[in-house]
């Protein structure tokens, strides 16, 4: 079967008119998704990716692709700058080859994005902690570029299957599994657009360091009192403490440190994640109990 670029000019029914329905071959080495039913993404950024795709009016095509993804028909999924490649098992012995292309941002565009991210301390802090800030799209908008595709025209796809519609179920299956990859590592979204995790974090560290160096410390209006005169009340909180508020909540990204440092030693990953979850639940319980009391 020759490789062909898929076109959106044909509708879903066109494929069934030309090719009779056939059941796909179930591969033994297919990628098993974490989600067995319901929504296909957990984190807000992965849900955003799925929502963007579903907003393009692909309806039934995405549903068939979701079924393929859940059945483990995708046997390979690789992500690089600007491109995702996959192999999806269909009804023929040889898996179909899928390519998904998204145009990477230019160096100048990434510089503008890094400037916008560094201007917001919370963005830099969360990214450095391995989390995806919920309002991060505003930084990309300020830089004049989108983080996610804005229309179907922003994504170019190819599949070696005979289906002329776009997306075919093989491409759609890759879309959903890509969402799960984003769930596990939010920095893959940036990688697809042209920057690795290290490049993003190094750019933020450099900009934050430059901002600190640029700040001039104010000259005290009057000499500070001697330490000996403050010993009686040195550890007492001042009036400013009453104006401070804190919001304690579970992190957006579960077990962020484990995700950041990679897989734990063999057989301990699940246990460590359970410990993180238990510690989080205990801490939230203590805080909430104190607040209610």
Sine and cosine of phi, psi and omega as CSV:
sin_phi,cos_phi,sin_psi,cos_psi,sin_omega,cos_omega
0.00,0.00,0.83,-0.56,-0.03,-1.00
-0.94,0.34,0.51,-0.86,0.06,-1.00
-0.95,0.31,0.73,-0.69,0.00,-1.00
-0.63,-0.78,0.53,-0.85,0.10,-1.00
-0.99,0.15,0.75,-0.67,-0.08,-1.00
-0.99,0.14,0.55,-0.83,-0.01,-1.00
-0.89,-0.45,0.54,-0.84,0.01,-1.00
-1.00,-0.01,0.15,0.99,-0.06,-1.00
-0.97,0.25,-0.33,0.95,0.02,-1.00
-0.99,-0.17,0.53,-0.85,-0.03,-1.00
-1.00,-0.06,0.11,-0.99,-0.10,-0.99
-0.85,0.53,-0.66,0.75,-0.08,-1.00
-0.93,0.38,-0.30,0.95,-0.05,-1.00
-0.87,0.50,-0.64,0.77,-0.04,-1.00
-0.89,0.46,-0.73,0.68,-0.04,-1.00
-0.92,0.40,-0.44,0.90,0.04,-1.00
-0.92,0.39,-0.53,0.85,-0.10,-0.99
-0.98,-0.18,-0.48,0.88,-0.07,-1.00
-0.79,-0.62,0.82,-0.57,-0.01,-1.00
-0.91,0.42,0.46,-0.89,0.00,-1.00
-0.90,0.43,0.67,-0.75,0.04,-1.00
-0.59,-0.81,0.52,-0.85,-0.01,-1.00
-0.99,0.14,0.67,-0.74,0.02,-1.00
-0.95,0.31,0.45,-0.89,0.10,-0.99
-0.96,0.27,0.74,-0.68,0.00,-1.00
-1.00,0.08,0.94,-0.35,-0.02,-1.00
-0.97,0.25,0.51,-0.86,0.03,-1.00
-0.99,0.17,-0.41,0.91,-0.08,-1.00
-0.94,-0.35,0.45,0.89,0.00,-1.00
-0.93,0.36,0.46,-0.89,0.02,-1.00
-0.97,0.26,0.86,-0.50,-0.01,-1.00
-1.00,0.02,0.87,-0.49,0.01,-1.00
-0.95,0.30,0.41,-0.91,0.05,-1.00
-0.94,0.33,-0.54,0.84,-0.04,-1.00
-1.00,0.03,0.87,-0.50,0.03,-1.00
-1.00,-0.08,-0.32,0.95,0.02,-1.00
-0.34,-0.94,0.24,-0.97,0.04,-1.00
0.96,0.29,-0.52,-0.85,-0.05,-1.00
-0.90,0.44,0.49,-0.87,-0.08,-1.00
-0.99,-0.13,0.01,1.00,-0.03,-1.00
-0.67,-0.74,0.41,-0.91,-0.02,-1.00
-0.93,-0.37,-0.76,0.65,-0.06,-1.00
-0.99,0.16,0.34,-0.94,-0.08,-1.00
-0.91,0.41,-0.55,0.84,-0.05,-1.00
-0.95,0.30,-0.58,0.81,0.06,-1.00
-0.94,0.33,-0.61,0.79,0.07,-1.00
-0.90,0.44,-0.58,0.81,0.03,-1.00
-0.90,0.44,-0.66,0.75,0.05,-1.00
-0.86,0.50,-0.74,0.67,0.01,-1.00
-0.90,0.44,-0.68,0.73,-0.01,-1.00
-0.88,0.47,-0.64,0.77,0.03,-1.00
-0.86,0.50,-0.72,0.69,0.00,-1.00
-0.89,0.45,-0.67,0.74,-0.02,-1.00
-0.93,0.36,-0.35,0.94,0.01,-1.00
-0.98,0.22,-0.15,0.99,-0.04,-1.00
-1.00,0.08,0.06,1.00,0.08,-1.00
0.98,0.22,0.49,0.87,-0.04,-1.00
-1.00,-0.02,-0.15,0.99,0.13,-0.99
0.46,0.89,-0.98,-0.20,-0.11,-0.99
-0.87,0.50,-0.56,0.83,0.01,-1.00
-0.88,0.48,-0.68,0.73,0.01,-1.00
-0.93,0.37,-0.60,0.80,0.01,-1.00
-0.89,0.46,-0.68,0.73,0.02,-1.00
-0.92,0.40,-0.61,0.79,0.04,-1.00
-0.91,0.41,-0.61,0.79,0.03,-1.00
-0.89,0.46,-0.65,0.76,0.05,-1.00
-0.89,0.45,-0.65,0.76,0.05,-1.00
-0.88,0.47,-0.69,0.72,-0.01,-1.00
-0.89,0.45,-0.68,0.73,-0.02,-1.00
-0.93,0.36,-0.46,0.89,-0.01,-1.00
-0.99,0.13,-0.03,1.00,0.01,-1.00
0.97,0.23,0.48,0.88,-0.03,-1.00
-0.97,0.24,-0.36,0.93,0.04,-1.00
-0.99,0.17,0.87,-0.50,-0.06,-1.00
-0.97,-0.25,-0.18,0.98,0.04,-1.00
-0.38,-0.92,0.65,-0.76,0.03,-1.00
-0.54,-0.84,0.90,-0.44,-0.03,-1.00
-0.81,-0.59,0.65,-0.76,-0.03,-1.00
-0.87,-0.49,0.73,-0.69,0.08,-1.00
-0.69,-0.72,0.02,-1.00,0.01,-1.00
-0.87,0.50,0.87,-0.49,0.08,-1.00
0.97,0.26,0.03,1.00,-0.11,-0.99
-0.44,-0.90,0.63,-0.78,0.12,-0.99
-0.84,-0.54,0.76,-0.65,0.07,-1.00
-0.88,-0.47,0.57,-0.82,-0.03,-1.00
-0.52,-0.85,0.36,-0.93,0.17,-0.98
-0.84,-0.54,0.80,-0.60,-0.09,-1.00
-0.82,-0.57,0.81,-0.58,-0.01,-1.00
-0.98,0.19,0.83,-0.55,0.07,-1.00
-0.94,-0.34,-0.58,-0.81,-0.03,-1.00
-1.00,0.06,-0.11,0.99,0.02,-1.00
-0.98,-0.18,0.42,-0.91,-0.09,-1.00
-0.86,0.52,-0.61,0.80,-0.03,-1.00
-1.00,0.00,0.81,-0.59,0.03,-1.00
-0.87,0.50,0.54,-0.84,0.04,-1.00
-0.98,0.21,0.53,-0.85,0.02,-1.00
-0.99,-0.12,0.80,-0.60,-0.04,-1.00
-0.88,-0.47,0.68,-0.73,0.11,-0.99
-0.76,-0.65,0.76,-0.65,0.05,-1.00
-0.85,-0.53,0.83,-0.56,-0.04,-1.00
-0.88,-0.48,0.71,-0.70,0.10,-0.99
-0.78,-0.63,0.79,-0.62,-0.09,-1.00
-0.90,0.43,0.84,-0.55,0.04,-1.00
-0.93,0.37,0.41,-0.91,0.10,-1.00
-0.97,0.26,0.47,-0.88,0.04,-1.00
-0.97,0.24,0.23,-0.97,0.05,-1.00
-0.85,0.52,-0.66,0.75,-0.01,-1.00
-0.91,0.42,-0.65,0.76,0.03,-1.00
-0.91,0.42,-0.65,0.76,0.03,-1.00
-0.91,0.40,-0.56,0.83,0.08,-1.00
-0.88,0.48,-0.67,0.74,0.03,-1.00
-0.91,0.42,-0.64,0.77,0.02,-1.00
-0.90,0.43,-0.71,0.71,0.00,-1.00
-0.88,0.47,-0.63,0.78,0.05,-1.00
-0.88,0.47,-0.70,0.71,-0.02,-1.00
-0.91,0.40,-0.62,0.78,0.02,-1.00
-0.92,0.39,-0.65,0.76,-0.05,-1.00
-0.93,0.36,-0.43,0.90,0.00,-1.00
-0.93,0.37,-0.42,0.91,0.02,-1.00
-0.97,-0.24,0.94,-0.33,-0.06,-1.00
-0.85,0.53,-0.59,0.81,-0.04,-1.00
-0.92,0.38,-0.59,0.81,0.03,-1.00
-0.89,0.46,-0.76,0.65,-0.02,-1.00
-0.88,0.47,-0.68,0.73,-0.04,-1.00
-0.90,0.44,-0.69,0.72,-0.02,-1.00
-0.93,0.36,-0.65,0.76,0.02,-1.00
-0.91,0.41,-0.65,0.76,0.03,-1.00
-0.91,0.41,-0.39,0.92,0.05,-1.00
-1.00,0.00,0.03,1.00,0.04,-1.00
1.00,0.06,0.26,0.97,0.00,-1.00
-0.95,-0.31,0.40,-0.92,0.04,-1.00
-0.98,-0.18,0.92,-0.39,0.02,-1.00
-0.86,0.51,0.67,-0.74,-0.08,-1.00
-0.91,0.42,-0.54,0.84,-0.03,-1.00
-0.99,-0.17,0.41,0.91,-0.10,-0.99
-0.90,0.44,-0.43,0.90,0.00,-1.00
-0.89,0.46,-0.43,0.90,0.02,-1.00
-0.92,0.40,-0.54,0.84,0.04,-1.00
-0.92,0.39,-0.64,0.77,0.04,-1.00
-0.92,0.38,-0.63,0.78,0.04,-1.00
-0.89,0.45,-0.63,0.78,0.04,-1.00
-0.90,0.44,-0.51,0.86,0.03,-1.00
-1.00,0.09,-0.06,1.00,0.05,-1.00
0.98,0.17,0.33,0.94,0.02,-1.00
-0.70,-0.72,0.53,-0.85,0.03,-1.00
-1.00,0.03,0.51,-0.86,0.10,-0.99
-0.99,0.16,-0.69,0.73,0.00,-1.00
-0.97,-0.26,0.38,-0.92,0.06,-1.00
-0.84,0.55,0.59,-0.81,-0.01,-1.00
-0.99,-0.15,-0.35,0.94,0.01,-1.00
-0.43,-0.90,0.19,-0.98,0.01,-1.00
-0.88,0.48,-0.46,0.89,0.00,-1.00
-0.93,0.38,-0.29,0.96,0.00,-1.00
-0.99,0.17,-0.11,0.99,-0.01,-1.00
-0.84,-0.54,0.81,-0.59,0.07,-1.00
-0.95,-0.32,0.75,-0.66,-0.08,-1.00
-0.75,-0.66,0.44,-0.90,0.10,-1.00
-0.62,-0.79,0.57,-0.82,0.08,-1.00
-0.57,-0.82,0.60,-0.80,-0.03,-1.00
-0.99,0.10,0.09,1.00,0.02,-1.00
-0.97,0.22,0.23,-0.97,-0.02,-1.00
-0.99,0.13,0.00,1.00,-0.03,-1.00
-0.97,0.25,0.79,-0.62,-0.04,-1.00
-1.00,0.04,-0.29,0.96,-0.07,-1.00
-0.96,0.27,0.38,-0.92,-0.03,-1.00
-0.73,-0.68,0.86,-0.51,0.03,1.00
-1.00,0.05,0.52,-0.86,0.18,-0.98
-0.97,0.23,0.16,-0.99,-0.05,-1.00
-0.91,0.40,-0.40,0.92,0.01,-1.00
-0.95,0.30,-0.68,0.73,0.07,-1.00
-0.91,0.42,-0.68,0.73,-0.01,-1.00
-0.89,0.46,-0.62,0.79,0.04,-1.00
-0.88,0.47,-0.65,0.76,0.04,-1.00
-0.90,0.43,-0.61,0.80,0.05,-1.00
-0.83,0.56,-0.73,0.68,-0.08,-1.00
-0.94,0.34,-0.67,0.75,0.03,-1.00
-0.92,0.38,-0.49,0.87,0.08,-1.00
-0.90,0.44,-0.60,0.80,0.08,-1.00
-0.86,0.51,-0.63,0.77,0.04,-1.00
-0.93,0.36,-0.54,0.84,0.08,-1.00
-0.90,0.43,-0.65,0.76,0.05,-1.00
-0.90,0.44,-0.59,0.80,0.07,-1.00
-0.81,0.58,-0.75,0.66,-0.09,-1.00
-0.96,0.28,-0.52,0.85,-0.06,-1.00
-0.56,-0.83,0.99,-0.14,-0.04,-1.00
-0.89,0.45,-0.38,0.93,-0.03,-1.00
-0.95,0.32,-0.22,0.98,0.07,-1.00
-0.92,0.40,-0.46,0.89,0.07,-1.00
-0.89,0.45,-0.69,0.72,0.04,-1.00
-0.92,0.40,-0.63,0.78,0.00,-1.00
-0.87,0.49,-0.67,0.75,0.03,-1.00
-0.87,0.49,-0.55,0.84,-0.01,-1.00
-1.00,-0.01,0.03,1.00,0.17,-0.99
0.86,-0.51,0.05,1.00,0.00,-1.00
-0.70,-0.71,0.70,-0.71,0.05,-1.00
-0.99,0.15,0.17,-0.99,0.03,-1.00
-0.86,0.51,-0.72,0.69,-0.02,-1.00
-0.88,0.47,-0.65,0.76,0.00,-1.00
-0.90,0.43,-0.67,0.75,0.02,-1.00
-0.89,0.45,-0.78,0.63,-0.08,-1.00
-0.92,0.40,-0.63,0.78,0.03,-1.00
-0.90,0.44,-0.62,0.78,0.03,-1.00
-0.91,0.42,-0.63,0.77,0.01,-1.00
-0.94,0.35,-0.68,0.73,0.01,-1.00
-0.87,0.49,-0.68,0.74,-0.01,-1.00
-0.90,0.45,-0.67,0.75,-0.02,-1.00
-0.95,0.32,-0.63,0.78,0.04,-1.00
-0.91,0.41,-0.64,0.77,0.03,-1.00
-0.90,0.44,-0.64,0.77,0.02,-1.00
-0.91,0.41,-0.60,0.80,0.02,-1.00
-0.91,0.41,-0.63,0.78,0.00,-1.00
-0.92,0.40,-0.67,0.74,0.00,-1.00
-0.91,0.42,-0.49,0.87,-0.06,-1.00
-0.98,0.18,-0.26,0.96,-0.03,-1.00
-0.98,0.20,0.81,-0.59,0.05,-1.00
-1.00,-0.05,0.81,-0.58,0.01,-1.00
-0.93,0.36,0.72,-0.69,0.00,-1.00
-0.94,0.35,0.56,-0.83,0.05,-1.00
-0.98,0.20,0.80,-0.61,0.00,-1.00
-0.83,0.56,0.68,-0.73,0.00,-1.00
-0.94,0.34,-0.48,0.88,0.01,-1.00
-0.54,-0.84,0.41,-0.91,-0.02,-1.00
-0.86,0.51,0.58,-0.81,0.04,-1.00
-0.95,0.32,0.60,-0.80,0.01,-1.00
-0.91,0.42,0.44,-0.90,-0.01,-1.00
-0.91,0.41,0.56,-0.83,-0.02,-1.00
-0.87,0.48,-0.61,0.80,-0.03,-1.00
-0.87,0.49,-0.48,0.88,-0.02,-1.00
-0.99,0.14,-0.09,1.00,-0.06,-1.00
-0.91,-0.42,0.04,1.00,-0.10,-1.00
-0.88,0.48,-0.58,0.82,-0.06,-1.00
-0.92,0.39,-0.48,0.88,-0.05,-1.00
-0.78,-0.62,0.41,0.91,-0.09,-1.00
-0.88,0.47,-0.61,0.79,-0.08,-1.00
-1.00,-0.10,0.16,0.99,0.04,-1.00
-1.00,0.05,0.62,-0.78,0.01,-1.00
-0.97,0.25,0.59,-0.81,0.04,-1.00
-0.99,0.11,-0.02,-1.00,-0.01,-1.00
-0.91,0.41,-0.38,0.92,-0.04,-1.00
-0.90,0.44,-0.37,0.93,-0.04,-1.00
-0.89,0.46,-0.53,0.85,-0.03,-1.00
-0.91,0.41,-0.38,0.93,-0.05,-1.00
-1.00,0.02,-0.12,0.99,-0.02,-1.00
-1.00,0.07,0.66,-0.75,0.07,-1.00
-0.78,-0.63,0.46,-0.89,0.00,-1.00
-0.69,-0.72,0.66,-0.75,0.06,-1.00
-0.90,-0.43,0.91,-0.41,-0.04,-1.00
-0.98,-0.21,0.83,-0.56,0.00,-1.00
-0.50,-0.87,0.31,-0.95,0.06,-1.00
-0.91,0.41,0.59,-0.81,0.00,-1.00
-0.90,0.44,0.48,-0.88,0.04,-1.00
-0.89,0.45,-0.57,0.82,-0.05,-1.00
-0.96,-0.29,0.90,-0.45,-0.04,-1.00
-0.92,0.39,0.73,-0.69,0.05,-1.00
0.78,0.62,0.83,0.56,-0.09,-1.00
-0.86,0.51,-0.64,0.77,-0.02,-1.00
-0.90,0.43,-0.63,0.78,0.04,-1.00
-0.90,0.44,-0.64,0.77,0.04,-1.00
-0.91,0.41,-0.61,0.79,-0.06,-1.00
-0.94,0.35,-0.61,0.79,-0.08,-1.00
-1.00,-0.07,-0.07,1.00,0.05,-1.00
1.00,-0.04,-0.12,-0.99,-0.06,-1.00
-0.89,0.46,0.64,-0.77,0.05,-1.00
-0.97,0.23,0.19,-0.98,0.05,-1.00
-0.79,0.62,0.45,-0.89,-0.11,-0.99
-0.78,0.62,0.79,-0.61,0.09,-1.00
1.00,0.06,-0.06,1.00,-0.07,-1.00
-0.93,-0.38,-0.16,0.99,-0.08,-1.00
-0.86,0.51,-0.75,0.66,-0.02,-1.00
-0.89,0.45,-0.64,0.77,0.01,-1.00
-0.90,0.43,-0.68,0.73,0.00,-1.00
-0.91,0.42,-0.64,0.76,0.04,-1.00
-0.89,0.45,-0.62,0.78,0.03,-1.00
-0.90,0.44,-0.63,0.78,0.04,-1.00
-0.89,0.45,-0.70,0.71,0.03,-1.00
-0.85,0.52,-0.72,0.70,-0.03,-1.00
-0.91,0.42,-0.64,0.76,0.02,-1.00
-0.91,0.41,-0.67,0.74,0.03,-1.00
-0.89,0.45,-0.66,0.75,0.02,-1.00
-0.89,0.45,-0.73,0.68,0.00,-1.00
-0.88,0.47,-0.65,0.76,0.00,-1.00
-0.90,0.43,-0.72,0.70,-0.01,-1.00
-0.89,0.45,-0.69,0.73,0.02,-1.00
-0.90,0.43,-0.62,0.79,0.03,-1.00
-0.89,0.45,-0.66,0.75,0.03,-1.00
-0.90,0.43,-0.71,0.71,-0.03,-1.00
-0.91,0.42,-0.74,0.67,-0.03,-1.00
-0.91,0.42,-0.59,0.81,0.03,-1.00
-0.91,0.41,-0.64,0.77,0.02,-1.00
-0.92,0.39,-0.62,0.78,0.01,-1.00
-0.91,0.41,-0.65,0.76,-0.01,-1.00
-0.94,0.35,-0.57,0.82,0.01,-1.00
-0.95,0.33,0.00,0.00,0.00,0.00
